[in-house]
């Protein structure tokens, strides 16, 4: 049942817009694997690696380039990028806290689920902040840019789905 919850959580996280931007949630790692890791100072990447601020910035630059953001759209893009950064910092802190709590040998299954709920709630809150910013940018994009955005997000979701199989 625990594996089912972990796999379901991974699938849900991979299907979100925030996941499309940063892919931060390492939900496929077992509790034992996480407990053996030292406290993290950067957010874990979905494939188990670390997502540093530098890597997040590279992802932001990559999206900027792939979406073909124009000078006229820079203000809107800046809001999207800053929201991504802010969400990433919040998430990074939460994951470090969860990682520290997972080292507690007395942690119950209920405590583990509750700590995951905190992460899921913050993920949802991040989406609530990101979606309006991205919607505004998307509305200002040309039809060609919108097609590129649709492709970039669809491509990421296909990749995320395949990595969880």
Buried (B, 14 or more C-beta within 10 A) or exposed (E): EEEEBBBEBBBBBBEBBBBBBBBBBBBBBEBEEBBEBEEBEBBBBBEEEEBBEEBBBEBBEEBBEBBEBEEEBEEBBEBBBEBBBEBBEBBBEBBBBBBBBBBEEEBEEEEBEEBBEEBBEBBEBBBEBBBEBBEBBBEBBEEEBBEBBEEBBEEBBEEBEEEBE
